[in-house]
């Protein structure tokens, strides 16, 4: 199933339309999209059996109304250097432990967002975003996917001057300006994918393809990331994980290229859809 945040309310996406969760469940679930994750098992059981109207009888989807599928995550994990080609272009050998940092939750926004560019060099990083559905600690690979609520698209936008200034990188600060965590357009549950560990992902900047790969090229796949993270941290329902980006980022191009005002960044992942992010100059 597909679950969206439509104008701040939880919605089930059916064909080309949307059904309000709170209305369809007589108030049992929703309307706050974030609240679904606290009752994920009960919600998905209900959603899998409820009779929903067909697309013709559902409310049309207003793309501008699509907010972040997880609007207020308690924890945001982000993984660096998780594709061998990206690690190589960045000048780092593959690591024996996933490089982990955070994007502060205040940067999380939804689909079709306009981001005000700060001063500096703003770069793109298309990523598969994993959303936790059940509390998890010390997971094994075999049970890891059972704790995933769903998958969505993310852009780990990065201002490289802030990120790389000083003697030690400021990954989290450089990646947490307002709007620097676009996610969406909706959450897709794992059962919707024929091959959930092998999804095509790509992004284009103003019509030019910048990144293209498959999630099967990850050094640490989704189960392994959950194993490694849950060995240290308690993963909570509604937590999100930016799982890393493939090669093709702007600061490793010759010449370098960064996002400018009026650029349009389109990110795509097979089986999920398209995430569109627009940019404007700082005022």
C-alpha positions as CSV (number, residue, x, y, z in Angstrom):
1,X,0.0,0.0,0.0
2,X,0.9,3.7,-0.4
3,X,0.5,6.1,2.5
4,X,0.8,9.8,2.1
5,X,0.7,13.0,4.1
6,X,-1.8,15.0,2.2
7,X,-2.4,18.5,3.5
8,X,-1.2,17.4,6.9
9,X,-3.6,14.4,7.0
10,X,-2.8,10.7,6.6
11,X,-4.2,9.3,3.3
12,X,-4.2,6.0,1.5
13,X,-3.3,6.3,-2.2
14,X,-5.5,4.2,-4.4
15,X,-4.9,4.4,-8.2
16,X,-4.9,8.1,-9.0
17,X,-6.8,9.2,-5.9
18,X,-6.5,9.5,-2.1
19,X,-8.7,8.3,0.8
20,X,-8.5,10.1,4.1
21,X,-7.5,7.6,6.8
22,X,-9.3,9.3,9.7
23,X,-12.6,9.5,7.8
24,X,-12.3,5.9,6.5
25,X,-11.5,4.5,9.9
26,X,-14.1,6.5,11.8
27,X,-11.3,8.2,13.7
28,X,-9.5,5.1,14.8
29,X,-6.3,6.1,12.9
30,X,-5.0,9.5,11.9
31,X,-5.4,12.2,11.0
32,X,-1.8,13.0,12.0
33,X,0.4,11.0,9.6
34,X,3.1,10.7,12.3
35,X,0.7,9.0,14.7
36,X,0.3,6.0,12.4
37,X,3.7,4.7,13.3
38,X,2.8,4.3,16.9
39,X,0.1,1.8,16.0
40,X,1.7,0.4,12.8
41,X,0.7,-3.2,13.0
42,X,-2.9,-2.4,13.9
43,X,-3.0,0.2,11.1
44,X,-1.7,-2.0,8.4
45,X,-4.0,-4.8,9.4
46,X,-7.0,-2.4,9.1
47,X,-5.8,-0.9,5.9
48,X,-5.3,-4.3,4.3
49,X,-8.9,-5.3,4.9
50,X,-10.9,-2.0,4.6
51,X,-12.9,-1.5,1.4
52,X,-11.6,1.6,-0.3
53,X,-13.3,3.5,-3.1
54,X,-11.8,3.2,-6.6
55,X,-9.7,6.0,-8.1
56,X,-12.8,7.6,-9.7
57,X,-14.5,7.9,-6.3
58,X,-11.4,9.0,-4.4
59,X,-10.2,12.6,-3.9
60,X,-7.7,13.8,-6.6
61,X,-4.2,14.1,-5.4
62,X,-2.9,17.6,-5.2
63,X,0.9,17.2,-5.6
64,X,1.5,20.6,-3.9
65,X,-0.3,19.2,-0.8
66,X,2.0,16.2,-0.4
67,X,4.0,16.7,2.8
68,X,6.8,14.5,4.2
69,X,5.4,10.9,4.7
70,X,7.1,11.0,8.1
71,X,6.8,14.7,9.2
72,X,8.3,14.5,12.7
73,X,10.7,11.6,13.0
74,X,12.3,11.3,16.4
75,X,15.6,10.0,14.9
76,X,17.1,10.6,11.5
77,X,20.0,8.3,10.5
78,X,22.0,9.0,7.4
79,X,24.6,6.7,5.8
80,X,27.6,7.9,3.9
81,X,29.8,6.1,1.3
82,X,27.4,3.2,0.9
83,X,28.0,2.7,-2.8
84,X,31.5,1.6,-3.9
85,X,31.6,4.0,-6.9
86,X,30.6,7.0,-4.7
87,X,33.2,6.0,-2.1
88,X,35.8,5.9,-4.8
89,X,34.8,9.3,-6.3
90,X,34.9,10.8,-2.8
91,X,38.4,9.5,-2.3
92,X,37.6,7.0,0.5
93,X,38.0,3.3,0.6
94,X,35.0,1.2,1.5
95,X,34.6,1.3,5.3
96,X,34.3,-1.7,7.6
97,X,31.5,0.1,9.4
98,X,28.7,2.2,7.8
99,X,29.6,5.9,8.0
100,X,26.7,7.2,10.1
101,X,25.6,10.8,10.9
102,X,22.3,12.6,11.2
103,X,20.2,15.1,9.4
104,X,18.4,17.2,12.1
105,X,14.7,16.6,11.9
106,X,13.9,20.3,11.3
107,X,15.2,19.9,7.7
108,X,12.7,17.2,6.7
109,X,10.2,18.4,4.1
110,X,7.9,16.8,1.6
111,X,7.4,16.5,-2.2
112,X,7.3,19.4,-4.6
113,X,9.1,21.7,-2.1
114,X,10.8,25.0,-2.9
115,X,14.2,25.2,-1.0
116,X,15.8,28.6,-0.4
117,X,19.5,28.2,-1.2
118,X,22.0,29.3,1.5
119,X,25.3,30.8,0.7
120,X,27.8,28.2,-0.5
121,X,27.8,25.1,-2.7
122,X,24.6,23.1,-2.5
123,X,24.9,19.5,-3.8
124,X,22.4,16.7,-4.5
125,X,22.4,13.1,-3.2
126,X,19.4,10.9,-4.2
127,X,18.8,8.2,-1.6
128,X,16.4,5.4,-0.7
129,X,14.8,6.3,2.7
130,X,13.8,3.5,5.0
131,X,11.1,4.1,7.6
132,X,10.9,2.0,10.8
133,X,7.6,0.5,11.7
134,X,8.4,-1.5,14.9
135,X,10.8,-0.8,17.8
136,X,14.0,-2.6,17.1
137,X,17.1,-3.5,19.1
138,X,19.8,-6.1,18.2
139,X,18.1,-7.2,15.0
140,X,19.3,-10.1,12.8
141,X,19.2,-10.0,9.0
142,X,16.4,-12.5,8.8
143,X,14.0,-10.4,10.8
144,X,15.2,-6.9,9.7
145,X,12.6,-6.3,7.0
146,X,9.8,-7.2,9.4
147,X,10.6,-3.9,11.2
148,X,10.4,-1.7,8.1
149,X,7.1,0.2,7.7
150,X,8.0,1.3,4.2
151,X,10.3,3.0,1.7
152,X,10.3,6.5,0.2
153,X,12.6,8.7,-1.8
154,X,14.9,11.2,-0.2
155,X,17.4,13.9,-1.2
156,X,20.4,14.4,1.2
157,X,21.0,18.0,0.1
158,X,24.4,19.1,1.3
159,X,26.1,22.5,1.5
160,X,29.7,21.5,0.9
161,X,31.5,24.5,2.4
162,X,29.8,24.1,5.8
163,X,30.2,20.3,5.6
164,X,33.9,20.3,4.9
165,X,35.2,23.4,6.7
166,X,37.5,22.9,9.7
167,X,39.8,20.1,10.6
168,X,36.9,17.6,11.0
169,X,33.9,17.5,8.7
170,X,30.5,18.9,9.9
171,X,28.4,16.4,8.1
172,X,25.2,17.0,10.1
173,X,25.3,20.8,10.0
174,X,26.1,21.0,6.3
175,X,23.2,18.7,5.5
176,X,20.5,20.2,7.8
177,X,19.7,23.7,6.4
178,X,15.9,24.3,6.1
179,X,14.4,22.1,3.4
180,X,17.6,20.0,3.1
181,X,15.7,16.7,3.7
182,X,13.0,16.4,1.0
183,X,11.2,13.1,1.2
184,X,8.2,11.6,-0.6
185,X,6.0,11.6,-2.5
186,X,4.6,8.8,-0.2
187,X,5.5,5.7,1.8
188,X,5.3,2.4,0.0
189,X,5.1,-0.8,2.1
190,X,7.7,-3.5,1.4
191,X,5.2,-6.0,0.1
192,X,4.6,-3.8,-2.9
193,X,8.0,-4.5,-4.3
194,X,8.9,-7.6,-6.4
195,X,12.6,-7.1,-5.6
196,X,12.8,-4.8,-2.6
197,X,16.6,-5.1,-2.4
198,X,17.2,-4.1,-6.0
199,X,15.5,-0.9,-7.0
200,X,16.6,1.5,-9.7
201,X,17.3,5.1,-8.4
202,X,18.3,8.2,-10.3
203,X,18.2,12.0,-10.2
204,X,18.2,14.8,-12.8
205,X,19.0,18.4,-12.4
206,X,17.1,20.7,-14.7
207,X,16.7,17.9,-17.3
208,X,20.3,16.5,-17.1
209,X,20.8,13.1,-15.6
210,X,23.2,13.3,-12.7
211,X,22.9,9.9,-10.8
212,X,21.8,6.5,-11.8
213,X,22.3,3.2,-10.0
214,X,20.5,0.4,-8.2
215,X,20.1,-0.3,-4.5
216,X,21.6,-3.7,-5.0
217,X,24.9,-1.9,-5.4
218,X,24.9,-0.8,-1.8
219,X,27.8,-2.0,0.3
220,X,25.4,-2.4,3.2
221,X,21.9,-3.3,2.2
222,X,18.8,-2.5,4.1
223,X,18.9,-5.5,6.4
224,X,22.6,-5.0,7.2
225,X,22.0,-1.3,8.0
226,X,19.3,-2.2,10.4
227,X,21.5,-4.9,12.0
228,X,24.4,-2.5,12.5
229,X,22.3,0.5,13.7
230,X,20.1,-1.5,16.1
231,X,23.3,-3.0,17.6
232,X,24.0,0.5,19.0
233,X,20.7,2.4,19.0
234,X,17.1,1.6,19.8
235,X,15.2,2.1,16.6
236,X,11.8,3.7,17.1
237,X,8.6,3.6,15.1
238,X,8.7,6.5,12.6
239,X,12.5,6.8,12.6
240,X,14.0,7.3,9.1
241,X,17.2,6.2,7.5
242,X,18.8,7.9,4.5
243,X,20.6,4.8,3.1
244,X,23.4,6.5,1.1
245,X,23.9,7.9,-2.4
246,X,25.5,6.5,-5.6
247,X,28.2,8.3,-7.6
248,X,27.5,11.4,-9.6
249,X,27.4,14.2,-7.0
250,X,28.3,17.7,-8.0
251,X,31.4,18.4,-5.9
252,X,33.2,15.4,-7.5
253,X,32.6,16.5,-11.1
254,X,35.1,18.2,-13.3
255,X,34.3,21.0,-13.4
256,X,32.3,21.0,-10.2
257,X,28.6,21.7,-10.5
258,X,26.2,22.9,-7.8
259,X,22.5,23.7,-7.5
260,X,21.5,27.2,-8.6
261,X,18.4,29.3,-8.2
262,X,15.6,28.2,-10.5
263,X,17.1,24.6,-10.8
264,X,14.6,21.7,-10.6
265,X,15.9,18.5,-9.1
266,X,13.9,15.4,-10.0
267,X,14.6,12.2,-8.0
268,X,13.1,8.8,-8.9
269,X,13.1,5.3,-7.4
270,X,11.5,2.3,-9.0
271,X,8.2,1.3,-7.5
272,X,7.9,4.5,-5.5
273,X,7.7,7.4,-7.9
274,X,9.1,10.9,-8.3
275,X,10.2,13.5,-5.9
276,X,10.5,17.1,-7.3
277,X,12.5,19.8,-5.5
278,X,12.7,23.3,-6.7
279,X,15.2,26.0,-5.6
280,X,15.2,29.8,-5.2
281,X,17.9,32.3,-4.2
282,X,18.2,33.4,-0.6
283,X,16.4,36.6,0.1
